[in-house]
Amino acid sequence: MGSTTPATRGGATARRGGRGRGAVVAALMLSMALAALDATIVSTAVPQIVGDLGGFSVFSWLFSGYLLAVTVTLPVYGKLSDTFGRKPVLVAGAAVFLLGSLLCAGAWDMGALIAFRVVQGLGGGALQGTVQTLAADLYPLKERPRIQARLSTVWAVSAVAGPGLGGVLAAYAGWRWIFLVNLPIGAVALWLVVRHLHEPARERAARVRVDWAGAAAVFACGGVLLTALVQGGVAWPWLSAPSLALAGTGLALAGAVVGVERRAAEPIIPGWVWRRRTIAAVNLALGALGLLMVAPSVFLPTYAQSVLGLGPAAAGLVLCVWTLTWSASAALSQHVYRRIGFRDTALLGIGLGALILFAFPFLPYPGSWWQPMLLMLLLGGALGLFQLPLIIGVQSTVGWSERGTTTASVLFCRQTGQTVGASVFGAVANGVLAARLGGSGDLESVTRALAAGTAPETTRRAIAAAVHAVYLGAAGAAALAFVVLLVVAPRRFPVRPD
């Protein structure tokens, strides 16, 4: 590739050949790191934030508000990137994200901070979806595993490092620096995109029609339903009036979304996303992936501290090892799917993942730290074989004008799966604890009692049983993903030529 010839891959151009494309990839990796960090970085700074601003009763919305905004905006940004191009959507999303970060740093009370976290999430949805789409635009099929493996590694490392980094900043610089640190990193990413990313001019209709009514309906419906899932069983009981009201409103809005999208000339969520077997199967399979990921990412640290007696740092290490094998197997997955295909590679990965998750409840009690760590190493390798071939495969079945919508749909399903999983598995864990302890306490209160040294051995065993039940549920989600791929997905994905 010459030094003065533009490097064009699937609709995106980086000037000055490989150097220009490298600059764009660096921007994508920085953007991905910001989106992943801000999902978890606040967690360890909550004591300092609450001590400064108050609002302990609603602090959970610091996480929920951000994740809700990211999730419900993914389909909107995907369609907009197919309509107007990736660059303007990414630039606008990065600008909104940085504005939200600046506002968060200047928040004067908890209500303002939660509102500004939602603003951050509105930009974060553009970062997450458009980065994945641009990666497919920049590289042909044979080179996509390399860039997607890098992005997967950045996402995993950033998500795991977030709590530790947030704790360090809160302790030594003040919690506001958790948000201020985004500004220089995001500014560099934004400058690299503006300077080096150049998309070719494309023919558009004389009048571009944007389905703003559909976007508003999707946002409202997703926000209401996800709020019901996030707060149900936490802020109020599942069968209480607030839960039922939110569920009923969400279902009514879902009907409105269907009606609006059927009449729209260019719907935000087009029907072909679910009519095409390949995309529908990947959507459902990655939704199940989001569901099962809740078991290790949310409940394993509790298990490691409460049952194994590890400290917070050691418990985090038991969890984070899966990022090593996940990224390694993702990078190597191309050697498998080039031989047996995208679907069969994913089947191999999720089949192994189901067996590993199913093995967790059979660990000896109390056991040793290396036993769950070994399972996490194996699980990361299995899920790397599962997720990356599906994302690369489904992106390769569509052209440039549909790639943003397709990528956003699979990411939306994965995010929604995680939200559903947190609610469902939280209810399962609390139900097992209540049965074992005679209805006294939930997972959060019992864990606090263990940390204070006031809980008996029966409580420790009850937590082990609760986490075991969650892992069995995660194994069931993996089995569901296996069946969906086997029954719905075609054996050979209909890959389009580059």
N, C-alpha and C positions, 0 to 999 in steps of 0.2 A: 504494500500500500504506500503510495508516494506521499511525500511530506506536504504536498500542496493540494492533493486530491481529497475532496470531502469523503468521509467514510459514511456510507448510507447503509442502514440496516433496518429494514422493515418500517420505514417511514420517518425515522429520526436521523438527523445529520449532525456530526460533530466535526467542526473545522479543524484543520491541520492534522488530519489523519488520526493515527493511534493516540497521539498526545491529546488531541481534543476530546476523543472518546474517553480517554483515561480521566480527564478532568470532569466530564459529565458523570462517570461512574463514581468518582470520589464524592461528588455532590449527592448522588443517590444514596451512597452509604452513610453520609453524614445526616441526610434527611431521615433515613430509616432508623438511625441511632436515636435521633431526637424523639421520633414518634414512639419508639419502644421504651426509652428511658422514662418519658413522662407518664407512662401507664403505671410505673411502680416506684418512681423515685421519691414520691411524697410519703410513702408508708412509714418509714422510720423517723420522719420529722414531725409526725402528728403531735407528740407531747409538746414540742416547742411551739408549734403553730397554735394549738389549743391554749397553751399557757399565755400566748401573746394576744390572740384574737378572741378566745372563748369559743362557744358553740360546739361543745363536746357532743351534744345529742345529735348533731347533723354532720359530723366530720366525715362520715362514710361517703357522703356525696362528693368529696374531693376526688375520689376514685370513680364512683359511679357516674358522675356528671361528665367527666372526661371520656370514659369508655362509651357511654351512651351516644354522645355527640359524634365520636369517631365512627361508631357502628352505623348509625342511621344516615350519615352523610356519604358513606361509601358508594351506594348505588347512584346517588346524584352526581358525584364527581366522576364516576366511571362514564356515565352518559355524556357529561359535559366535555370530557377529554376526547371522546369519539366525535363530538360535534365541532369543537373549537380547536382541538389539538392538545397535546400533553403539556407543552411549555406554559401557556397562559394559566392552565389549571394549577400546575405545580407552583408557579410563581405566586399566584393569588393565595393558594393554600399556605405556602410558607410565610407570606406576609401576615395573614390572619393568625397563624400560629405564633409568630414573633410578637405581634400585638397583644395576643392573649398572655404570653409570657411576661411582657412588660407590665401589663395591668395586674397580673397575679402578684408580681413583686411589690406593687404599690397598694395592695388590698388593705382596707382599713378595718374590716370585720369579716367573720366567717361567711356571711351571706354574699358579700362582694367577692371573696376568694372563690367560692363555689361557682358564681356566675362567670367569673373570668376563666375558670378551668373549663367551663363549657365552651367559651370562645376559643380556648386552646384546642379543644377537641374538634371544633368545626374546621380548623386548619389541619389538625392531625389526620382527619379522614382523607384529605387530598394528598398528604404526604404518603400515607401508607398505600393507598390504591394506585396512585399515579407512578410511584417509584417502581412498583412491580410491573406495571404495564410498559414503562419506558425501557426496563431491562430487556423485555422481549422485543421491543422495537429496535434496539441498538445492536442486538446480536442475532445471527442466524441460528437455526435449531441446533446445529452441532456444537455451537459455542455457548448456548444458554445455560447448561449446567454449571459452568464456571461462575458466571455472574450471579445466578440465582443461589448457588451455594454460598457465595460471599455475603449476599444479602441475608440469607438465613442465619449465617454465623453472626453477623452484626446484630440482627434482631434478638437472637438467643442470648448473646453475651450482654447486650445492653439491658435486656429485661431482667437478667439475673443480677447484673451489677447495680441496677437502679437503687434498691434499698440501701446497699452499702454506701454508695456515693451520696445518697440523700442524707444518711446519718452523719457522714463526715462533714458535709457542708453545713448541716444544721448545728453541729457541735462546735465547729471551729470558725465558721464565717457568718452564720445566721441563716435562718430558713429561707429568707428572701433570695439568697444566692442560688437556691435550687432552680429558680426561674430565670434569674439574670444570666446564669451560665449559658442558657440557650441562645442568647442574643449574638455573641460573637460567632458561635458555631453555625447558627442558622444563617447569619449574614454571609459567611464564607460560602455555604452551600448555595444560597440564593445568587451570589455573584457568579459562581461557576456556571450555574444553569443559564443565567442571562447572557453571559459572555460566550459560552462554548456550545450551547444546544441550539441547533437551527433545524426547524422542521420545514420540509418542502411545501410550497403552496399547493393547495388541493382545491378541486372544484367544489363549490358549495351551491346550494340553491340560492336563487336571488334573495329569498327571504328565509333566514334560518329560524325554524320554529323550535322553541325551547318549552318543554312541558313543565312550566313552573307550577301549575296546579297539581300535577302528579308529584313533583318534588316536595311540595308542602304536605300533600297527603301522606307520602312515604315517611317524611320526617315526623309528622304527628303520630302516625300509627306506630312506627317503630319506637318512638319515645315513650308512648303510653304503655305498650306491651312490655318493653324492656324494663320500665320503671316498676311495673307490676311484678316482674320476675325478680328484680334486684331487691325490692323492699318487702315482698311477701315473705312472711315467716321471720322477718327481722324487725322492721318498724311496726308491723301489725300482723296478726294471725292470717293464715292463708284464707280462711273462710269468713274473714271480717268484712264489714261494709266497704272499707277502702279497697281491699283486694278485689272484691266482686265488682265494684264500680269501675275500677281501672280495667279489669278483664273485659267487662261488657263494652266499655268505651273503645277499647282496642279492637275488639271484634267488629264493632260498627265501623270504625275507621278502616279496617282491613277490607270490608265490603266496599267502602267508598274508594279505596285505592284501586280495586279491581274495576269498578265502574269508570273511574277517571282514565285509567290506563287503556281500557278498551277503546275509548273514544279519541285518545290522543293520536295525533299524526306521528309524533316521535316520542313514544313513551319512555319514561325514566327506567322502568323495568319492563322491557319488551317480552312478549309471550314466548319468543323463540328461546329464551334462556332456560325455560323449562320444557319446551317441546323437543329440543334436540337431546337425544339420549346421552351423548357424551357429557354435555355441560350439566344436565340434570343429575347424572350419576356423580360427577365430581362435586357438585354443590352439596348433595346429601352426604357423601363420604367425608368431605372436609367439615361439614357440620358435626358429624360424629367424632371427628378428630378433636374439634374444639371441646366437645362434651367430655371426652376421656382425658384430655390434658389437665382438667381441673383436679383429678385425683392426685397426681404427683405434685403439681405446682402449688396447690392450696393446702392439701392435707399431709403431704409427706413431711414438711418441716415440723408440724405439730406432733406427728408420730415420732420423729427423731428426737425431739426435746422431751416429750412427755413419757414415751415408752422406753427409748434407748438411753435417756438421760444426757443427751449431748447439749452443748451450749449453742447459742444462736449461730455463731460462725461455723461450727462443725456441721450443724443441721443444714445450713445453706450450702456447704460443700457437698453433702450427700445429694442434694437436689441438682446442683449446677453441673455435675459431671455428665449429665445426659446431653448437654450442649456440645461436648467434645465429640461424642460418637454420632450425634445427629448431623452435625455439619460435615463430618468425615464421610459418613455413608451417603449423604446427599451429593457430595462432590463425586463420589465413585458410582452413584446410581446409573450414570449414563452407560457404563460398561454392561450393566444388566439389562436396561430397557432397550438398548440397541440390539440385543440378542432375543429377548422374549417379549418385548413390547411394553408400553406404558401400563396397561391394565394389569398384566400378570406380575410386573415388578411391584406395583402397589398392592396387589393381593398377597404377594410374598411378605412384604413389609408389615401389613396390618394383621396378617395371620400370625406372624411371629409376635407382634405386639400384643395380640389377644392372649396368647399363651403366657407371655411374661407377666402381664397384668393379673392373669388368673393365678399365677404362682405366688404372688405377694401374700395372700392370706395364709399360705402354708409355711411362711417363715416361722422359725421357733420363737417362743416368747421367753424372755424379752429379746433375745437375739443379740447380735453384734452389729456394729456400724457398717461393716464391709458387706453384709448381706443385702440390705436395700440398695447400697451403692452399686453393687454388681448388677442388680436388676435394672437400675437406672441407666447404667452404661449400655446394657443390652437393649433397653427400651428405646434409648436415643438412636441407636443404630437401626432398629426396626422402623421407627417413624421417619427417619431420613429417607429410607427406601420407599416409604409410602407417600409422603407429602410432595416432595419435589417432582417426581415423575408426573404426578397428577396436574400440578400447576403448569409445568412446561408443556405437557401433552395437551391440556385444554386450550392454552394460549396458542398452540400451533394449529388448532383446528379452525381458527377464524382469521379473517383479514384485519388490516389496520383499523378499519372503521367500526369493528365490533370487539376489538381486543380490550378496550377500556371497560366496557360494560361487562364482558365475560370475566375479566380479572376481578372487578369489583364484586360481582355476584358470588364468586367462590370465597373471597375474603369476608364478605358480609355473612355468609353462612357459617364460616369458621368462628367469627366473632360472636354471632348469635348462639352458636353451640356452646361457647364458653360461658355466656351469660346464663343459659338454661342449665348447664352443668353445675354452676356454682349454686343455683337455687335448689335444684333437685338433689344433688349430693349433700348439700348442707342439711336439707330436710331428712335425708337418709341417716346421716351421722347423728343428728340430734335425736331421731327416733330410736336408734339403737342404744344411745346413751340413756335415754329415758327408760327404755325397757330393762337395761342392765342395772340401773341405779334406782329403780323404783320411782321414776318421774322427777328426780331431783336434779335440775340443772341442764344446761345445754353445753355444746362443745366449748364455747368461749368462756363461760364461767368456770367450767371444770378445769380447763387449761390454766386459767389464772390461779385456781386453788392449788394445782400441782406446782406451778412456778413458785408459789409462796410456801411450799412445803407443808401444806395443811390437808392434803388429800391422801386417803389410804390406798393400799395396793389394789383394792377392788376397782378404784377409779382408774388406775393405770390400765388395768385389764379391759375396762369398759372402753377406754379410748382406742386401745388396740383393736377391739372388736368393731368399733365404729369405722375406723379407717379400713379395716379388712372388707367391710361391707361396701364401702365406697369403691375400693379397687375391684371388687366383683362387678359392681355396676359399670365401671370403666371397661372391664373386659367384655361385658355385654355390648357396650357401645362399639368397641372394636369389631366384635362379631357382626354387628349390624352393618358396619361399613363394609366388611368383607362380603356379606350377602348382597348389598346394594351394587357393589362393583361387579360381582359375579353375574347377577341377574339383569341389571339395567345397562351397564356400560358395554359397548361393543368390544370384542376382543382386540381388534385393531382400531386405534383412533384414526378418524379421517383427516390426516395431517395434510395441510395445504403446502404447496411448494413455497420456499422463501422467495 
